Amino acid sequence: MREIRYVGDPVLRTPAEPVTDFDRELRRLIDEMFSVMYMADGVGLAGPQIGVGKRLFVYDISNRKGHVVNPELTIDDPEEVVEEEGCLSVPGRETGKPLYAPTARAAGVTLRGLDRLGRPVTVKARGMLARCFQHEFDHLNGLLYVDRLPKDDRRKILLQTP
């Protein structure tokens, strides 16, 4: 079973490459990503978070479960919504649990990509699902939620990580 990578690991800061092979190995990887996410008590997990520099992520939030390969994200409603956000890759040194901070995200998005068989997928999302999609999409571009925080808040979070 793959392990979650933590802030400081270069794979989390490297933009992921597109997936080109929709084969048995990809299907196994997606299944493994769900397992890792559930074991860590998460709601989303991107390839780079387990050391796989490929553009894919899985999610299970707000009674919606799925995965997307080579996603594209469109902002439908740019109104900023600020809510607590954390990340499995940004754990507290003391607790090992994600560190949370108020983070601004767009209110509504549309996610387009492919499923494990290469078939088109489109999901419109608002609320926590939209937040999850934006968070995981950032991972594919080498960004962490702390990058969206004001400098002082980002520093406070990063000082608490291992």
ABEGO torsion letter per residue (X at the ends): XBBBBBBGBAAAABBBBBBABBBAAAAAAAAAAAAAAAAAGBABBBAAAAGBBBBBBBBBBGGBBEBBBGBBBBBABABBBBBBBBBAABBBAAAGBBBBBBBBBBABBBBBBBBAAGBBBBBBBBEAAAAAAAAAAAAAAGBBAAAABBAAAAAAAAAABX
